């Protein structure tokens, strides 16, 4: 099997990333239940510890850094649940991914649609 070609600036979610992010993704999946979202908001660090997140993952959660969470093994579909708790929407995440402000990212999207 041929090694996947790297895509600059992109973290591929493969088996290695899935294993690395298992605890993080499991925690994010738990946010399907409102009681778990409330427990996270009440004590984020304790909630992260409950799922066994590593130091890098916990720091990325504290910083609200979606790109670092992806690099730490997070799957974007599970991370969307965590981003929602943080009050981030898809445009916030797109802005983080491109290194732009949210306003600049929105303008870019509007210009592309014209």
Buried (B, 14 or more C-beta within 10 A) or exposed (E): EEEEEEEEEEBEBEEEBEEBBBBBBEBBBBBEEEEBBEBBEEEBEEBBEBBEBBEBBBBBBEEBBBBBBBBBBBBBEBBBBBBEBEEBEEEBBBBBBEEBEBEEBBEBEEEEEE
